[in-house]
Amino acid sequence: MSRDKLPTTPLPDDVIDRVAREVAEQVAEHIEFMYPEAAKAVAWKSASRSIKGVIRNCMAEAGRAAESGRIEVALKAMRERRLSLRATRTSLRALANGGDD
């Protein structure tokens, strides 16, 4: 993006929080509307709060990385953490099932 397309005034400090909050609300509403049985199967208020927190934290991390010119590094690190967590959960599930997974 060229510099002439950037906002003429700096964005407010809380812009990432506000955008993250709105995106998180949209995602939670989507899950609750499109997958009502899934929402009913869990403690939805707690699950919704957790989803919103994850979205906010990821967006905040991405915003800081973008401002410092390191977005590609941050995105790679986020992906690696996510895949590592998935592998850990899979391993733990297999152990809990006696190694059948």
C-alpha positions, 0 to 999 in steps of 0.5 A: 500500500502506498503512503498516500492511501493511508489515513490522513490522521492516525487511527485511534489507539483502540481501533484494533480492540473495537474492530476485534470486538465487532468481528468477534461478535459477528463470529459468535452470532454466526456460530450460534445461528448456523450451528445452534445444536453446537451452541446448546451442547456447550456452556455457550456464554463461556464458549462465546467469551473464549472465542471473542478473546481469541479473536481479539488477541490474534487481531491485536497481535496482527495489528502490532506486527503490521505496524512494525512491518513484521506481519508475515513473521507474525502470521507464520508464528500464529499458524505454527502455534495453532498447528502445534496446539492441534498436534498436542490435543491430538496426542492427548486425545490418543493417550486418553483413548489408550492410543486408539486414535 
